[in-house]
Amino acid sequence: MRSHSRRNFIKGVGASLGASLLFSSFYDSVADAAPGRKAKRILVFFTMGTAPEIWKPTSVSGESPTYADGHCMKPLDEVKQHLVILDGLPSGSPANNHGSADGITGMGYFSPGAYGLISVDQFIVKKLEAAGQTSPVPFLLFGANVAASGKTGFYNGTNLAPTASPLSAFREAFSGVVPTTTPTPGGNPNAALEDMLRRRKSILDNLKSELATMKRDLGREQYYKLDLHLESIRLLERELEGSMQPGGGVPTGGACAPVEPAMDRSNHVTGNSLHLDTIVAAFACNRTRVASVQWGTDQEMRVDMPEIGVPDEEHNGLIHGNDPGHARLIKLERWLAEQFVGVIKKLKATPEPDGTGTLFDNTLVAWCRDMGDAPNHNQNEMKFVLASGDGGYLKTAPGGRFITSKERHERVLLSMIDAMGITDFSGFGDPALGSKSPLPGIAAT
């Protein structure tokens, strides 16, 4: 097998500005990463609150949860060895109701103190930048149904609106690589990208000669890993291209759900599946270290997915509507759990280019919610599902871990910050919190 040094590899990549933007920063970050059980990346998977009675495990033996067939969290069994599931943690202002910022900021609108509202993802970005650990794209914030009434969970002094359009999201992730134009006033900011996709032209075609030169200079293993990254980007482009055709959809080894670039309100949540694909591709190319996806707002998420038996809206239709036994909410929660498991499997299937495991081994995935008990509008029992790979940040067990704690839920958010190697928590959350430290017992030693 032909061997090449990191210096020679980056020199080959650097033959093109576009290729350099796409790949070289990744290899720098891998080579310079500090040892220890920390994460290189974090993905926040954010949804509306749920009904506690359908969410809790069927039984718990020690810390290992069991979910009966038909349980909405049953899909988690497929990756249970990677999970730490947390319940029972109260927020600092549990009666703040829908629209409260507590979910991933650690404090509500009415919490005392001088700290401003900043969500955990934005705080991590701020601290990484202060430490000189910059990325081509500081963060990705995508979401479905963001134009609906209500608030999102993401703040940086003011409420942040996630990007809804899969085309816009893709362009954000690969800015500086995807060809861009300066739109005319009132024009389409995605015109260049849309034109490129309509002509079935990949961003990789712009780098064709440079990539061919690179491949000639690579050893067999590095050649194979580069091909995996390139193919994942091409498949994503094909899905986006398909979403622009009449009726949407293009087969890529299976049915591709129709998604309009403008996020058709009647089927908007399926756009988040494309968002998750974009995030995995961006992680693989080290475009960013911080990414978040929000499913709806605190007041509304149009589901309208008859294929899973949920032709309804989540908040008023499923949480507060006529849904005996939360039957339809169970179906939606199971589908969300499948999306959570799905992105973990995609991260596990994507190798780190330097051969040190997979993307998942170096990523913390956190399923967070805006409240713990949505039917009763309170945050007395906040819920989290955390996942990390082999040798990752979390202390895991073969049967999974389910932990009930009465500690403030902000301490889980502090654990997410700690996972990224950040130990200075000043400026985050409730300044009155007595123990400004991560939740004990969930991090591997």
N, C-alpha and C positions, 0 to 999 in steps of 0.2 A: 504494500500500500504506500502510495506516495505521500510524504509528509511535508507540511508547509507550516512555517511559523505564523503567529498572529500578525506580525509586522507585514509579511509578504501578502497575507490574505487581505488585510486592509488596504495595502498598496494597490492590489488588483481591483478591489471594490472602488477605490478612490479614483479610478480612471474616468468615472462619470460622476458629475455632481448629483444627478438623480439617483444613481445607485448608491452613492455615498450617503445621501439623505435617508435612503431606505434601509441600509444594512449596517454601515460602519459603526454608528453609535451603539448598536446592540452589542457588538463584540467588545467595544471599549468597556461597557458597563459590566459585562460578564467577567472580563479579565480583572477589573478593579474591584469587584464586589467583595465586601468584608465577609470573613467566615462567621459562622454561627447560625442559629436557627431563626433567621429572620426572613421576611418575604421581600422579593424584589418588586412585587406588584400587588395591587389590591383591586378587587372588583366588588362594588357595592350593588346588590340586587335588592331593590326597594319596592315594597308592595303596601297596600292598605292593610289595616288591621283585620283580624279574623275572629271567629267565635272560639273561645277557649275549649269548649266541650268537644269540638270536632278536631282540634289541633293536637291535644295532649295524646301521648302514646296510649295504646291499649293497656300496657303494663310495663313496669320497669323492674329489672332484676339487677341489683347493684346500681350500676349506671347505664346498663344496656337496655335500650328501649325496644319494645315489640309493637309492631303495627299490624293489626288484623287485616285480612283481605278486604278491600273496599275502603280502608282508611285513607283519608286525603294525603297523609304523609307516607303512605306505603312505598311510593317510588324512591324514597330516600334509602331504602334497604340496599339498593344497588351500589351505593357508595358509602355505606355506614361506617366503614373502617376509617374514613377520612373526616368524620363529622364530630363536632361538639355542639350539642343542641341545648339552649338555655331558656329557662322559663322562670316566671315569678318575680322578675326584677322590677321594682317600681321606679317611675320617673320622679323627678323633683317636683313636678306640678301635675299630678295625675288627673286632676279634674279640668285641665285646660281644654278638653274636648277636641273635636276635629279642627284641623287648621293649626294645632299647636306645633311648635317647631321642635318639641322635645325629641322626637324620634331619632334623628342622627345629629342633633346639635348638643344634646345633653342638658338643655335648659329651655324653658318655655318663654313665651313673649313677656310674661309678667314676673319672671325671676329677677330678684334684686342683683345689683352689682354693675360693674363697669364693662363687663365683657359684652362684645357684640355677638350677634347670631352668626355662627359659622358652622357649617356641617363638617362631619368628620373627614370627608374626602377633600374638601377645600383646605382644611387645616393641615392635612398631610402635604398637599401641594405647596402650601405656604412655607412649611418647615423644610421641605426638600429643596425648594428654591433658595431659602436662606442659607442652607448648607452647601450651596453650589452644585446640587445634584439636579441639574435641569434635564428636560427631555424635549425633543423636537415639538411635541404637543404636550403642554403641561397637564391637561386632563381631558377626558372625554365624558360628556354628560348627555346621555340619550334617553328618550322616553316616549311612551305612547299616551295619546289622549291629553297632551299637555295644554291644548287650547281649551279644555273643558273648564267649568267653574271649579273653584277651589285652589289650593296651594300645593306646590311640590314640597319635597322634604329637604331641598338643597339651598344653602344660603352662603353668601359671602358678604355680610352686612345687609344685603337685600335678597329677596327670593330670586333664585336662578331658574330659568325655564330650560328644560332639556330640549335638545334637538330632536324633532319628530321624524323628519323625512329621512329615509334610508340613504338617498342619494347625498343629501347634505351631510349626513353623519359620515359616510364614506369619504367625502371630500375633506371634512375636518380631520379625520384620522390620518389621511395621507396628503395633507397640505404641503406644498413644496415639491411634491412628486406628481400629483394629478395636475394636468395642464389647466391653467386658470385664465380667465379674461376679466377685464374690468367691465362690469355690467353697466349698461346705460341706466339712467334714473328710471325706476319702475320696471327694469328688465329682470331677467332670470339670472340670479347669481350662479346657477349651476349649468349655464348654457354650454360651456365648453365640455364639461364632463358628460352631459346628456348627449351632445353631438358625438362625442367619442364612443359612447356605448351604443348609440344607434347604428354607428358604422362598424359595430363589432370590433372596435379597436381597443386593445388593452393598454393600460399605462405602461405595462411591461414592454409593449412593442416600441415605445419611445427609447427603451434602453437595450434594444435587441443586440446591437453589435457589442456594446460594453459587456452585457451578460455572457455572450458567447466567449469573449476573451477571458472573462473571469473563470468560466467553467473549465477552459483548457488548463488553467493554472491551479485548479483545485485537486486535492486528493479524492479518492473514491468516496470516503465517508462524508467529507464536506460537500462534495458535489451532490450527493443524495439528499442531504439536509437542506441545501439551498433549493433543490427542486421541489421539496415538500412545501416550502414557504411560497415559492412562485405559484405552484398549483393551487394552494389555498386562496391566493389573491385572485387568480383567474376564475375559480369557481364562484367566488363572491361577486365578481364583476358580472358573471353570467346571470346570477340570480337578480342583480340589480337591472341588468339589461332586460331580463324577462319581465320585471315589474313595470317596465315602460311600454310593453306591447299591449294592444287591445285585449282586455280580459286579464292581463297579467299572467305570470307563471311561466316557467320554463323547466323542463325536466333536467335534473342534475343527479341522476342515479335514484330518483324518487320524485314524488309529487312536490312541487314548489308552490306554497300558498300564494295566492295573488295579493300583491301589495302595491298600491299606487304610490308614486314618489311624494304626492301631497298628503299622504296618510289618510286615505278614505276613512271617514269617521265610522262607517258601518262595520269595518273589520280592522281597526287600527292596531289592536294589540299584537297581531301577527308580525307587524313591523319590528317589534322588539326581537324577534328571532333573527332577523337580518342584523339588527344592532349588535347582538351577541356575537355573530359571526365576524362583524367588523372589528369588535374589540379583541377577539382572539387573534385575528390577523395583525392588528396593531401591536398587541403584546409580542407576537412572534418577531416582528420587525423592530421592536423597541421604540415604537413611536411615542409611547407614553407608559407611565408606571401606575397611573391612577385612572380608573374608569368606573362609571356608574350607569345603571339603567333603572328607570322608574316606570312602574306599571300604573298608569292613571294618575289622578290627583287624590287629595284627601276626601273630596266630595263626589268624584265620579270616575268610573272606568267603564266605558261602553265595551261590552264583551261581544254580544251578538255572534256567538259561535255555535250554531246548531250542530256542527259536527261533534261537539263534546256534550251536547244537550244543555247548553247555556245560552239561549237567545235573549239575553237580558243585560241590565246594567248592574254593576256590583254593589254600589252603596245603597241606593234606594230599592233596587230590585231584589238583591240577594241578602244583604245584611239586615235591612229593615223592612223588606217587603214580605209578600206571602210566599214563604219558602219553608214549608213544614219540614222540621228536622234538618234544616240547612242543606237539603239534598242537592240543590244546584250550587250552593257555595262549596260544598264538598267536591263537586266535579271541577269547579274552577280552581280550587286550592290544589287538587291533584294535578291538574294541567300545569299550574305554576311550579309545583314541585318537580314535574318532568322537565320543565325548562331549566330549572336550577341544576338538576342532575345532568341534563344535556350539555350545558356549558362546561361543567366539570369534566365530562367525558371528552369533549373537544380539547380542553386544555391538557388532559392526560394523553391524548393521541398526538399532540404536537411536541416534538423533541426540542430541547434547548440546542441551539446550533453548536455549542462547544462539547456536546455529548454528556453533560452532567444532568441526566434525567430529562424530565419533561417540563413544559411550562407550568403545569399544575404543581410540581414539586416546589416551585419558587413563587407561588401566588396564593394569597389569602382571598377566599371568596366568602362574602358575608351577606346573608339574607336578613335584612332589617325591615322593620315595619313602623308605621306612623303611630300605632297604638296597639296595646295588648288585647283589649276586649272591645272590639268594634261595636257589637250590639248595644253595650252599655256605655259607650263613649268614655272609656277611661284608660289610663295607662298604669294601672296597678300591677299588671303582670306582663311586662314587656317580653318579647320573644325574639330569639335569634337562632339562626342556623349558620355555624361557621364551618368552613372546610379548608383543609390544606393538604398538600401531598406528602409523599414519603420524605421524612427528614425535614418537614416543614415546621411552621411556627407552633402548631397546636399539639397538645398532648392528646393523642388519640388512642383508641382501643379497637381490637378486631370486631367487637359487637357494637361499636359506636358508644358515644357518651351522651347521656341526658342528665342535665344538672338543674336543679331548682335552687334558686338563691333569692334572698331578700335584700341583697346589696343593691345599691342604686344602679340603674341600667347604664348610666354614664360610664361606669367602670368597664363595661364591655367595649364601649367606644374607645376608651383609653387603651384597651388591649389591642384594638385594631391599629391604633396609632403606634403603639409599642412594636407591633409586628413589623412595621416599616422601619424599625431602627431609630425611632424618634422617642426620646426620653424626657424632653422638655414640654410639659403639657400646659404651660402658662398661656393664657389667652383662649383656652378652650373650655366650653361647658360652664357649669355653675360654679362661680368663685366661692360659694359657701359650702361646696362639697367637702366633707371632713377628710375623706381619704382620697387624695388626688393621685391614684395609682391604679394600674390595671387590675382586673378581677383575678384574684389568686386561683391557681389550680387548673387553668386552661392552657397555659403556655408550656411547651416542652422545655425541659431544663438541659 
